[in-house]
Amino acid sequence: MIIERLDVGERISRAVIHGDTIYLAGQATPDPVGDIAGQTTVVLQKIDDLLARCDSNKNQILFAQIHLTDMAGFDDMNRAWVAWAPKPALPARTVVEARLPKAEFLVEITVIAAR
């Protein structure tokens, strides 16, 4: 089976497509300023854009894993998520607290989607 890779860098690919399954690398805001709700909104737009490049969309997301640097921001992140999430096609999801590569990053989201 063919494996496609998008935006291959020195350490990772931003997306890997195997059959009809799409694996996105963890997405964070390119400009880590603002609060967690704002960063979440930017990250979700990045996910929309990347899924479109993979011939998919947020309605096809199977699973999302959300990393927060501080669970105190859960409600603010969740408001941005609820405003964006496809109501008829909500994916399975987990939210965990984790240290991210830079202190300015407040949220990182990884998704698996179908094509």
Secondary structure, 3 states (H helix, E strand, C coil): CCEEEEEECCCCEEEEEECCEEEECCECCCCCCCCHHHHHHHHHHHHHHHHHHCCCCHHHEEEEEEEECCHHHHHHHHHHHHHHCCHHHCCEEEEEECCCCCCCCCEEEEEEEEC
